[in-house]
């Protein structure tokens, strides 16, 4: 009975305090007496009432302790993760700075690549010569993927990660799927987003632009990594501030208070 009265009191409180025109109401958590306290009060025995009150306080403190432990554990993990990310980015930064400085802007008439002993400044010609080389390969010999070097662009090796695929249509035939990449002198590869199907219908100019897009990404690599380091350091500072606040008993950080409310409801 007391549970029903408790539910009804919450419902009525929401309706009375709700906005005008509201047609629905939810079960809310107003600071109303618990059913156990009401039952204790009705018994007339102050010891029972005191027991109900202490039981409620113990449950609240237990929920707060669980929330505290969870926030503390998560803050420690996030701090460790941020430090690990910073270390990783800082190790990558010098190489990225070197590659970014080497990567030239080949837009428009500035285009040039080295194919064998020749320097080619025409995109269409460069694309046709590289596609012709790939079309001369036997796709059935690339069932196990292989890397083929096509030339040099701005000091980076122009590679394709090529793999032969089988298509059962029209009597069955093999074709070549290639993923472009640029590789620096240390062996680090910068890959394109996705592969292309090599065929007579492949656009030579578009094929070469895949490498140019990779080069453009390389030019901005150092700046992106510097931004990631700054972001992780900012995250680390926030987590350290939160950890100190919790350790000093200043309360759970605002963004983590929902964790405590969830535990209390449970």
C-alpha positions in Angstrom: 0.0 0.0 0.0 2.8 2.4 0.9 4.5 1.8 -2.4 1.3 2.7 -4.3 0.9 5.9 -2.2 4.5 6.8 -2.9 4.0 6.4 -6.7 0.7 8.4 -6.6 2.4 11.2 -4.6 5.1 11.6 -7.2 2.6 11.6 -10.1 0.5 14.2 -8.4 3.5 16.4 -7.6 4.5 16.3 -11.3 1.1 17.3 -12.5 0.8 20.2 -10.0 4.3 21.5 -10.9 4.1 20.8 -14.7 3.8 23.3 -17.5 0.4 24.4 -18.7 -1.1 22.3 -21.4 0.9 19.2 -20.6 -1.0 16.0 -21.4 1.5 13.5 -20.0 3.4 12.9 -16.8 6.3 10.7 -15.8 7.3 9.1 -12.6 9.7 11.6 -11.1 12.2 11.5 -8.2 10.9 14.4 -5.9 12.3 14.6 -2.4 9.2 13.0 -0.9 9.3 10.6 2.1 9.9 7.0 1.2 7.3 4.4 1.8 9.4 2.7 4.5 9.6 6.0 6.4 5.9 6.6 6.1 5.3 3.1 7.4 7.7 3.7 10.3 6.0 6.9 11.1 2.6 5.2 11.2 3.9 2.6 13.6 4.5 5.2 16.3 7.9 3.7 17.2 10.7 6.2 16.8 13.3 3.5 16.6 11.6 2.1 13.5 11.6 5.6 12.0 15.2 6.1 12.9 16.1 2.7 11.3 14.3 3.7 8.1 16.1 7.0 7.9 19.5 5.4 8.5 18.8 2.7 6.0 18.0 5.5 3.4 21.2 7.3 4.2 23.3 4.2 3.9 21.8 3.4 0.5 22.6 7.0 -0.6 26.2 6.8 0.7 26.7 3.4 -0.9 25.5 4.7 -4.3 27.8 7.7 -3.9 30.8 5.5 -3.1 30.1 3.3 -6.2 29.9 6.4 -8.3 33.1 7.8 -6.8 35.0 4.5 -7.4 33.7 4.4 -11.0 34.7 8.0 -11.8 38.1 7.5 -10.1 38.7 4.3 -12.1 37.6 5.9 -15.4 39.7 9.1 -14.8 42.8 6.9 -14.2 42.2 4.9 -17.4 41.5 8.1 -19.5 44.7 9.7 -18.1 46.7 6.7 -19.0 45.1 6.6 -22.5 45.8 10.3 -23.1 49.5 9.9 -22.0 49.8 6.9 -24.3 48.3 8.8 -27.3 50.6 11.8 -26.6 53.7 9.6 -26.6 52.6 7.9 -29.9 51.9 11.2 -31.6 55.1 12.8 -30.4 57.1 9.9 -31.8 55.3 10.3 -35.2 55.7 14.0 -35.4 59.4 14.3 -36.5 58.8 12.0 -39.4 55.6 13.7 -40.4 57.4 17.1 -40.3 60.1 15.8 -42.6 57.5 14.3 -45.0 55.3 17.4 -44.9 58.3 19.6 -45.9 59.3 17.2 -48.7 55.8 17.0 -50.2 55.5 19.5 -53.0 52.4 21.2 -54.3 51.9 19.7 -57.8 48.6 21.3 -58.5 47.9 22.6 -62.1 50.9 23.2 -64.2 53.3 22.3 -61.4 52.7 18.6 -61.9 55.6 16.3 -62.5 56.5 12.7 -61.7 59.5 10.5 -62.5 58.7 7.3 -64.5 61.8 5.3 -64.9 64.4 7.6 -66.4 61.8 10.1 -67.6 60.3 13.2 -65.9 56.7 13.5 -67.1 54.8 16.8 -66.6 51.6 15.8 -68.3 49.0 14.0 -66.1 47.2 12.2 -68.9 50.5 10.8 -70.2 51.7 9.8 -66.8 48.4 8.0 -66.1 48.3 6.2 -69.4 51.9 5.0 -69.1 51.3 3.6 -65.5 47.9 2.0 -66.5 49.5 0.4 -69.5 52.1 -1.2 -67.2 49.4 -2.5 -64.9 47.2 -3.8 -67.7 50.2 -5.8 -69.0 50.3 -7.7 -65.8 48.6 -11.1 -65.4 45.9 -10.7 -62.7 45.9 -14.4 -62.0 49.5 -14.1 -60.8 48.3 -11.6 -58.1 45.9 -13.8 -56.2 48.3 -13.2 -53.3 48.5 -9.4 -53.2 51.8 -7.8 -54.2 53.2 -4.3 -54.2 54.4 -2.8 -57.5 56.4 0.5 -57.8 55.2 2.7 -60.6 57.4 5.7 -60.3 58.4 8.6 -58.0 56.3 11.7 -57.0 57.9 14.5 -55.0 60.5 12.1 -53.6 58.0 9.4 -52.6 57.7 6.0 -54.3 54.4 5.7 -56.2 53.2 2.2 -55.3 50.1 0.1 -55.8 49.0 -2.7 -53.6 47.7 -5.0 -56.4 45.5 -8.1 -56.0 43.9 -10.3 -58.7 40.2 -10.9 -58.4 38.0 -13.4 -60.3 34.7 -12.5 -61.9 32.6 -15.5 -63.1 30.6 -13.5 -65.7 31.1 -13.8 -69.5 32.9 -17.1 -69.1 35.0 -16.0 -66.2 37.9 -13.7 -66.1 40.5 -12.3 -63.7 40.9 -8.5 -63.2 43.3 -6.4 -61.1 42.3 -4.3 -58.1 44.9 -1.7 -57.0 45.3 0.5 -54.0 47.6 3.5 -54.6 50.1 4.7 -51.9 53.1 6.9 -51.5 56.0 5.5 -49.5 58.9 7.6 -48.0 62.5 6.6 -47.7 62.0 5.0 -44.2 59.3 2.7 -45.6 56.3 4.5 -44.2 53.3 4.2 -46.6 50.6 6.8 -47.0 47.6 5.1 -48.5 44.7 6.3 -50.6 41.1 5.9 -49.4 40.0 2.7 -51.2 41.2 0.8 -54.3 40.4 1.1 -58.0 39.7 -1.5 -60.6 42.3 -1.5 -63.4 40.8 -1.7 -66.8 40.8 -0.1 -70.2 37.9 2.1 -69.0 40.0 3.5 -66.1 40.5 7.3 -66.4 44.3 7.9 -66.6 44.1 11.5 -65.2 41.8 10.4 -62.3 44.2 7.5 -61.6 47.2 10.0 -61.2 45.1 12.3 -59.0 44.7 9.6 -56.5 48.4 9.9 -55.8 48.2 13.7 -55.8 45.5 13.5 -53.1 47.8 11.4 -51.0 50.5 13.9 -51.4 48.2 16.7 -50.3 47.3 14.7 -47.2 51.0 14.3 -46.5 51.6 18.1 -46.6 49.1 18.5 -43.8 50.2 15.5 -41.7 52.4 17.4 -39.3 49.8 20.0 -38.6 47.1 17.3 -37.9 49.4 15.5 -35.5 50.2 18.7 -33.7 46.5 19.4 -33.3 46.0 15.9 -32.0 48.8 16.3 -29.4 47.2 19.6 -28.3 43.8 18.0 -27.9 45.1 15.0 -25.9 47.1 17.4 -23.6 43.9 19.4 -23.0 42.0 16.1 -22.2 44.8 15.1 -19.9 44.7 18.4 -18.0 40.9 18.1 -17.5 41.1 14.5 -16.3 43.9 15.4 -13.8 41.8 18.3 -12.5 38.8 16.0 -12.1 41.0 13.5 -10.3 42.3 16.1 -7.9 38.8 17.4 -7.2 37.4 14.0 -6.4 40.5 13.1 -4.2 40.0 16.3 -2.3 36.4 15.6 -1.6 35.1 18.5 -3.8 32.5 16.3 -5.4 32.0 14.4 -8.6 32.8 16.4 -11.8 29.6 17.7 -13.4 29.9 15.6 -16.5 30.2 12.5 -14.3 27.3 13.1 -12.0 24.9 11.2 -14.1 26.8 8.1 -13.2 26.0 8.7 -9.5 22.3 9.3 -10.3 22.1 6.1 -12.2 23.6 4.1 -9.3 21.2 5.8 -6.9 18.2 4.8 -8.9 19.4 1.3 -9.0 
